[in-house]
Every structure is written in C-alpha cells, then in structure tokens.
Amino acid sequence: MTRPPESAANQPDAKDQAAGPQPLWHPLHAAHERRFEDLRFVYPVLSRRSAGLSIGVNLNPDKICNFDCIYCQVDRRTESDTRFVETASMLAELEAVLDSALSGAIYEMPKFAATPQHLRRVNDMAFSGDGEPTTHRNFAEIVAACAEVKRRLEERYQAPPIKMVLITNASMLHRPHVRDGLEILDANNGEIWGKLDAGTEAYYQYIERTKIPFAQVLSNLTEAAKVRPIVIQSLFMRVAGEAPSEAELNAYCDRLNEIVAAGGQIKLVQVYTVARRPAESFVAPLSDGEVDAIATLVQQRCGLPTAAYYGNPTP
C-alpha cells in the first residue's frame, strides 16, 4: 500500500530488497490503523516490508478470521461498525487513495507529512486487513475490479505497474474461486505473501489458534509455489519470555526445504517480529540479533534469499 516524476524507480524486486540493507524503522511503520480519514475499506500505510506506501484493501471489516494469532494487532474483543464489504464504496475509496498517493497529495496530509523522501513511493496494493482476505466469497471478482482501478490510475499518471499483493495465511488457497483470484493476480503484477510461522503442528497451533490443520497450509503453500514464485512471511516472537527453540526453527527450515523439494518456488523469506501492539500481553518482539540469526539460519539451511525486519526500537 508514485510520486511523479521520481516514481519511475518505483517497486524494487524482492530479491533486490534482500540484497541490500533493510530500511530503518520509522514511527509510521507502527501506524497501521485499518481506518484512514473517513474511509471504511481502504487504508494507506507506510510499510517496512514494502519500503514505501502500501494501499491496504480490507476485505474483512467485520474482523472475522479463521485464525486467532496471538500476535495479531486486530482487537477482536470489540465489534466492528462495518459488517460487509460494499464493493462500489470500496472501489471508490481505492481510486481516491491511489489518486492521492500517485499525485503526491497524500504527503500533505498530517499522517504522512513526515514520510521520508525516499519512502514517498507507492509500492503495492495489498489485500490484507482485519481477517483472511481469501475467505471472502467474491474474492476473485474483487481482485479483478481492483486490478481495473489500478490500471486506470497507472494510465492517468503514466506510473509503472503497481504490485498487487495478497497477504494470506494460505488456508483457503485450494478453493476454486480463490485460485481464480490468484490467476487474476498473476496477470496484474501480483505476488502472494504466504504466512508460515512454525515448523511443527504443536507450535503452529500454539501461535495461530485455528482449526485449520497445519498440513493444509503447507500443501496450499506448496501448490501455489508450483505455479508462481511466492514470498514466505514468517513472524517470530517471544511467548511468555521464550523465543522459538532451536528444534522449532530447524523444523521450520525443514518445511521450507520440503516446499522447494516438491517443486515450489520461494523468491524471498521475510523474517520479522512484532512491531505493533499484539493481541496478547505475553507476546513480545525478538531482538534485532535474534531476527538476524533466524534469517542467517534460513540462508544456511535452505539457500533462500531472506529479508529481516525488526520490532520497534527500544527508547
């Protein structure tokens, strides 16, 4: 979630991100509220993993999700005032926010006025939000409609193609209508960021608190990666003061290696930690050194490119 005319350099490849130093933490990286101004479905954020502006599209404003991750920033204890996605309103919001971002007007707004010059670029439109976006019954149709808005704005500002990112827990990628949506993503500069936070069933259930079997997630990630290169996003944290064990991290690397051995393509592994207030008070971020150590382990055990993203700096 392009600033003319400098925005021609918009969107570095994920491997380029992995090769160079990661962007320094900025206070706006912690400001990922799902509401912006008076909008209900679209929210721009300065994303540490996108190295620029990411335009979020919230397909779950009701805050219902098939995972209940202990680190999630969404407050599911309170009821949302918006229950359903009103497609016409959502598309109008998307066009307005993209127009503001591509014209540069968004940086005149108080929230984004302090955005560093090198981050004033539109990196992507991201299907994310308050739940798992692929659970939406009209997922493919919405992806297609958003792609059309994106094309229209790219033409208006003669901007380079903006990436379309699906941030997903991978639980529903096997469903036919979701696969239809993935094909539309593929045709529109799309990218899948699939979540993998564990190496064993026990730790997966401990972190994600879901009825979805771990095997289903692993199978879906593998099948998706056989069709196109995907990004793996992995959040590691301290739980009740304990970091993931060495055995768990080695099992996690085993799962990555199994995806590749089965013919899956992993273009990048994002290793990151908690940067915003989590759902549970017993969850805390890893140190920068601990995040780096996991990224190094992935490189050594799997031979995959990695990018490390850290938590909030200690005051």
FENWONOR-V181706 format. One record per helix or strand of 2 or more residues. SS is the DSSP state (H for helix, E for strand). FROM is the first residue (numbers start at 1). LEN is the number of residues. If there is no record, write none. Layout:
BEGIN
ss-><SS,SS>
from-><FROM,FROM>
len-><LEN,LEN>
END
This chain:
BEGIN
ss-><H,H,H,E,E,H,H,H,H,E,H,H,E,H,E,H,H,E,E,H,E,E,H,E>
from-><6,14,27,42,52,87,105,110,117,122,133,139,163,176,190,201,214,230,237,246,266,283,288,306>
len-><4,6,4,6,7,17,4,3,3,7,3,19,6,11,6,8,14,6,3,16,7,3,15,4>
END
